[in-house]
Amino acid sequence: MATVTKVRKDGLTEIRWHGRGGQGVVTASEMLAQAALVEGKYFQALPEFGAERSGAPIRAYTRISSNPVRQHCSVTDPGIVVVLDPTLIGAINVAEGVGEEGIIIANTPLSPQELRRKLGLVKGRVLAVDATRISLDTIGRNIPNTPILGALLKAIPVVKKESVLQAIKDRLGTRVNPNVVEGNLRAFERAYSEAKEG
C-alpha cells in the first residue's frame, strides 16, 4: 500500500478528526501526539468543542513534523481526515479542504468503494474500517478511537506502530483495568489488519 500523502514542504502532516463526544476523538488525537513525542518529533494536538456533551459533534486536530510547529489554529487543509462517527458522513462535509492526494479514514461498515461514492470523491485515498464493531468485540463498548488509530497507521505510518501501542498503554494503563487496556490493544491490531482501501 502506498504511503504517499499530502505532506507540506516543511515536513508537516496535518490531521483533522471528526466524531461525537464520548467516542474518544480528543483522546485519539492526543495519543497520536504522544507517540510523536516518544519518537522525538514535534507535535500539536488541539480539541475543538461546540456544546460539551456526549453525542455532540466535535473536531480535533493533530500536527506532526520533524520541525517546530508554529501555527496554533484549526486544520483547514488536512492531508488526512479521520471520521469516528459514520453518521457524520453526509451530514457534514468531512472532506472539506482535502486535496487530491489526501486520505480519508472512516469508521463505517461500508466498503471503501461505497464510502468513496458517499463522500463524492474521485481522487485521493479512502480507507474504511468497522471500528464500532471492532470496539464492541474487543472492548465491549462503542469507543472506536483505538481501532481508528490502527486504520490510520495502516494508511500512513506518521509514527511507528509500536509508539502508538505504547501511547495507548501509557494513556489507559493507570486509568482502567488491564483487561480494558488489552482490549484496546487488540482493537488497534484488528483495525490495522482489517482496514480496507479502495
NORSULSUL-V557085 format. One record per helix or strand. SS is the DSSP state (H for helix, E for strand). FROM is the first residue (numbers start at 1). TO is the last residue. If there is no record, write none. Layout:
# NORSULSUL-V557085
ss->{SS	SS}
from->{FROM	FROM}
to->{TO	TO}
This chain:
# NORSULSUL-V557085
ss->{E	H	E	E	E	H	E	E	E	H	E	H	H	H	H	E}
from->{13	25	42	57	80	86	89	92	103	112	125	131	145	161	178	196}
to->{20	38	48	65	83	88	89	92	107	119	129	138	155	173	194	197}
